[in-house]
Amino acid sequence: MIKNRTRGQGKELLGLPRQVLRLVVGVLTGHTQLNRHLCITGVVTNPFCEQCGEAIESAMHYLRYCSSFSSIRRAIWGKDILYPLILKQYLLEG
Protein backbone atom coordinates (compact mmCIF):
# COMPACT_ATOMS: atom_id res chain seq x y z
CA MET A 1 0.00 0.00 0.00
CA ILE A 2 2.76 2.46 0.84
CA LYS A 3 5.60 2.37 -1.65
CA ASN A 4 8.99 4.03 -1.34
CA ARG A 5 9.08 3.72 2.43
CA THR A 6 12.01 5.24 4.26
CA ARG A 7 13.81 4.27 7.42
CA GLY A 8 12.57 7.50 9.01
CA GLN A 9 8.93 6.57 8.38
CA GLY A 10 9.51 3.22 10.08
CA LYS A 11 11.05 4.91 13.10
CA GLU A 12 8.16 7.36 13.20
CA LEU A 13 5.65 4.50 13.21
CA LEU A 14 7.54 2.65 15.94
CA GLY A 15 7.51 5.84 18.01
CA LEU A 16 3.71 5.95 18.06
CA PRO A 17 1.83 4.98 21.21
CA ARG A 18 1.04 1.24 21.20
CA GLN A 19 -2.75 1.77 20.75
CA VAL A 20 -2.23 4.05 17.75
CA LEU A 21 0.37 1.72 16.20
CA ARG A 22 -2.07 -1.18 16.55
CA LEU A 23 -4.70 0.76 14.61
CA VAL A 24 -2.23 1.79 11.89
CA VAL A 25 -0.98 -1.78 11.43
CA GLY A 26 -4.58 -3.05 11.35
CA VAL A 27 -5.50 -0.60 8.60
CA LEU A 28 -2.39 -1.41 6.56
CA THR A 29 -2.83 -5.19 6.85
CA GLY A 30 -6.63 -5.39 6.78
CA HIS A 31 -6.72 -7.03 10.21
CA THR A 32 -9.22 -4.67 11.80
CA GLN A 33 -12.44 -4.82 13.76
CA LEU A 34 -14.37 -4.07 10.57
CA ASN A 35 -16.98 -6.42 9.16
CA ARG A 36 -14.92 -7.70 6.23
CA HIS A 37 -12.26 -9.16 8.53
CA LEU A 38 -14.80 -10.21 11.16
CA CYS A 39 -16.80 -12.08 8.51
CA ILE A 40 -13.67 -13.88 7.27
CA THR A 41 -12.89 -14.97 10.83
CA GLY A 42 -16.50 -16.07 11.45
CA VAL A 43 -17.32 -13.48 14.10
CA VAL A 44 -20.11 -11.86 12.04
CA THR A 45 -22.13 -13.08 9.05
CA ASN A 46 -22.67 -9.78 7.22
CA PRO A 47 -19.55 -8.13 5.74
CA PHE A 48 -21.34 -4.92 4.69
CA CYS A 49 -20.65 -1.50 6.17
CA GLU A 50 -22.75 -0.72 9.22
CA GLN A 51 -22.47 3.03 8.52
CA CYS A 52 -23.70 3.22 4.92
CA GLY A 53 -24.68 -0.35 3.94
CA GLU A 54 -23.39 0.34 0.41
CA ALA A 55 -20.27 -1.87 0.31
CA ILE A 56 -18.19 -4.37 2.21
CA GLU A 57 -16.82 -2.75 5.36
CA SER A 58 -13.02 -2.63 5.04
CA ALA A 59 -10.32 -0.14 5.94
CA MET A 60 -10.12 1.04 2.33
CA HIS A 61 -13.89 1.48 2.19
CA TYR A 62 -13.80 3.65 5.31
CA LEU A 63 -10.79 5.67 4.21
CA ARG A 64 -11.74 6.15 0.56
CA TYR A 65 -15.43 5.63 -0.22
CA CYS A 66 -17.90 5.40 2.70
CA SER A 67 -20.52 8.08 2.18
CA SER A 68 -20.96 8.41 5.94
CA PHE A 69 -17.43 9.83 6.21
CA SER A 70 -17.38 12.03 3.10
CA SER A 71 -17.58 15.26 5.11
CA ILE A 72 -14.55 14.21 7.20
CA ARG A 73 -12.56 13.36 4.05
CA ARG A 74 -13.58 16.68 2.52
CA ALA A 75 -12.40 18.53 5.66
CA ILE A 76 -9.04 16.73 5.72
CA TRP A 77 -8.18 16.21 2.04
CA GLY A 78 -10.66 18.48 0.23
CA LYS A 79 -12.28 15.47 -1.52
CA ASP A 80 -15.40 13.42 -0.81
CA ILE A 81 -13.86 10.26 -2.29
CA LEU A 82 -10.15 9.43 -2.13
CA TYR A 83 -9.19 7.72 -5.36
CA PRO A 84 -5.90 5.74 -5.29
CA LEU A 85 -3.90 8.46 -7.04
CA ILE A 86 -4.96 11.07 -4.45
CA LEU A 87 -3.99 8.76 -1.57
CA LYS A 88 -0.69 7.90 -3.26
CA GLN A 89 0.19 11.56 -3.69
CA TYR A 90 -0.67 12.30 -0.05
CA LEU A 91 1.34 9.33 1.27
CA LEU A 92 4.38 10.17 -0.83
CA GLU A 93 4.30 13.84 0.22
CA GLY A 94 3.83 13.10 3.92
C-alpha positions as CSV (number, residue, x, y, z in Angstrom):
1,M,0.0,0.0,0.0
2,I,2.8,2.5,0.8
3,K,5.6,2.4,-1.7
4,N,9.0,4.0,-1.3
5,R,9.1,3.7,2.4
6,T,12.0,5.2,4.3
7,R,13.8,4.3,7.4
8,G,12.6,7.5,9.0
9,Q,8.9,6.6,8.4
10,G,9.5,3.2,10.1
11,K,11.1,4.9,13.1
12,E,8.2,7.4,13.2
13,L,5.7,4.5,13.2
14,L,7.5,2.7,15.9
15,G,7.5,5.8,18.0
16,L,3.7,6.0,18.1
17,P,1.8,5.0,21.2
18,R,1.0,1.2,21.2
19,Q,-2.7,1.8,20.8
20,V,-2.2,4.1,17.7
21,L,0.4,1.7,16.2
22,R,-2.1,-1.2,16.6
23,L,-4.7,0.8,14.6
24,V,-2.2,1.8,11.9
25,V,-1.0,-1.8,11.4
26,G,-4.6,-3.0,11.3
27,V,-5.5,-0.6,8.6
28,L,-2.4,-1.4,6.6
29,T,-2.8,-5.2,6.9
30,G,-6.6,-5.4,6.8
31,H,-6.7,-7.0,10.2
32,T,-9.2,-4.7,11.8
33,Q,-12.4,-4.8,13.8
34,L,-14.4,-4.1,10.6
35,N,-17.0,-6.4,9.2
36,R,-14.9,-7.7,6.2
37,H,-12.3,-9.2,8.5
38,L,-14.8,-10.2,11.2
39,C,-16.8,-12.1,8.5
40,I,-13.7,-13.9,7.3
41,T,-12.9,-15.0,10.8
42,G,-16.5,-16.1,11.4
43,V,-17.3,-13.5,14.1
44,V,-20.1,-11.9,12.0
45,T,-22.1,-13.1,9.0
46,N,-22.7,-9.8,7.2
47,P,-19.6,-8.1,5.7
48,F,-21.3,-4.9,4.7
49,C,-20.7,-1.5,6.2
50,E,-22.8,-0.7,9.2
51,Q,-22.5,3.0,8.5
52,C,-23.7,3.2,4.9
53,G,-24.7,-0.4,3.9
54,E,-23.4,0.3,0.4
55,A,-20.3,-1.9,0.3
56,I,-18.2,-4.4,2.2
57,E,-16.8,-2.7,5.4
58,S,-13.0,-2.6,5.0
59,A,-10.3,-0.1,5.9
60,M,-10.1,1.0,2.3
61,H,-13.9,1.5,2.2
62,Y,-13.8,3.7,5.3
63,L,-10.8,5.7,4.2
64,R,-11.7,6.2,0.6
65,Y,-15.4,5.6,-0.2
66,C,-17.9,5.4,2.7
67,S,-20.5,8.1,2.2
68,S,-21.0,8.4,5.9
69,F,-17.4,9.8,6.2
70,S,-17.4,12.0,3.1
71,S,-17.6,15.3,5.1
72,I,-14.6,14.2,7.2
73,R,-12.6,13.4,4.0
74,R,-13.6,16.7,2.5
75,A,-12.4,18.5,5.7
76,I,-9.0,16.7,5.7
77,W,-8.2,16.2,2.0
78,G,-10.7,18.5,0.2
79,K,-12.3,15.5,-1.5
80,D,-15.4,13.4,-0.8
81,I,-13.9,10.3,-2.3
82,L,-10.2,9.4,-2.1
83,Y,-9.2,7.7,-5.4
84,P,-5.9,5.7,-5.3
85,L,-3.9,8.5,-7.0
86,I,-5.0,11.1,-4.5
87,L,-4.0,8.8,-1.6
88,K,-0.7,7.9,-3.3
89,Q,0.2,11.6,-3.7
90,Y,-0.7,12.3,0.0
91,L,1.3,9.3,1.3
92,L,4.4,10.2,-0.8
93,E,4.3,13.8,0.2
94,G,3.8,13.1,3.9
